[in-house]
């Protein structure tokens, strides 16, 4: 098996076991970070947010983002650092697929106009396993 594909599978497995990530955007010229729920299918990454938050405006001005996952309580002890760009997706099928009961306190349903899915386009991933071995994945 190709080394890149094997690394992709390892990273996806780590992401499957980490339901939250630290998500950083750029506001003005400064980084802004917050925890967010992570939804992934392989290396396809999505985040849910309220369309009325500043995140959407920040991404329109500067789409560059960074995600960090794997070391928080309840997560694996592998660390995944992701750099990429992020945008709001208009994919209604994806909105339906990601929708779950945990979102009910915040949104009326998948048709709620404030229910927004962010899509991360990965440029680079740095993966550090439990033993401290680091590998890099580049698109």
N, C-alpha and C positions, 0 to 999 in steps of 0.2 A: 504494500500500500504506500502511496505517495506520502512523504513526510508532512507536507502542508495539509493534506486531507486528514491525516492522523491527528495533527495538532488542532485542526478545526473541530474534530470530534471531541477531543479532550476539553477544549474550551467550552463547547456547547454543553457538555455534561456538567461542568462546573457552574455554568449559568443556570442550568436546570435546577441545581441545588441551592441557589441563592435567589430568593424572591425579591430582594431589595438591593438597590445600588445607590451610591452617592453620584449625583448628577450635577455637573458643573456647566454653566453657561457663562457668557461674558455680558456684563451689564455696564455700559459706558466703556471704560477701559479696564474694568476690574472683574476678576472671577467671582461668580456667585454660585454657591453650592447648596444642595438640599438632597434629602433622601426621597427616593421614589420607588414604587413597585415596578419590577422588571418583568416584562413578558417577552419570551423569546421562543423561536422555533429554529433550532440550529443557531446560526450566527445572525439570523434576522431578529433585530431588537426593536421593541416598541415599548413606549411608556404612556401612561394615561394621565391626563391633566385636565383641569378646568380651563376652558377657553378664555375665561375672564382673568386669568392670572397673568402676571408679568412675563412668565416664561415664553409665551407665544410672541409677545412684542420683542423680547430679547433675541429670540431665534430669527425673527424677521430682519433685525438689524445686523446680527452676527450669528450665522448658523453653526459655528465651531463649538463642539462640546467635548466633554471628557466624562467617562463613567469609571467608577472604581467599585469593585465588588469582591466579596469572598472572605473578608476578615471580620465582618460584623458578627455580633452574637447570633447564633443560630445558623450562620453560614458555614461554608467549608473553610478550611484554613489555607486553601489555594487563593492566590490573589490575581485578579484579572483587571488590567488597566486598559481602557479603550479610548481611542481618539477618533473623532469623526465629525460628521456634520449631521444636523438634525432639521427636520421639517415636519409640518403638520400634514398628515395624510387625509385624503378625502375618500378613502376606500371604505364604502359602507359594509362590504362583506367582512373586512377586517374588524370594523367596529362591532359587528355582531359576534364574530368569533372570540374577541377578547372580553366581551361583556361577561360579568359574573356577579354573583350575589354580594360580594364584598364591595361593589361599587354602588349598590342601592342607597346607602346613606348620603351619597354625594350627587347622584344623578337619577333622573326619573326613568331612564332606560337607554338603550342604544341609540334611540332617535333624538335624545336630548341634545339640543344645539351646543350646550356647554361641555358635553362629553367629547374630548378631543384626544386623538391618538397621535403621538409623536413617533416618527420613524427615524432611526439612527442609521446612517450610512457609514459603515466602519472603514477607516483608513488604515489604522494600525492597532494592534493588540500586543501588549506585553503580558505574558503569563508566567507567574512565579509559583511553582508547586510547593507543597508542604516542606520539602527538603531544601528549599531555597534555590533550586535550579530555575533559571530564567530562559525563556524562549520568546521569540518575536514572530508575529504574523503580520504581514503587510499585504493589503489588497493588490 
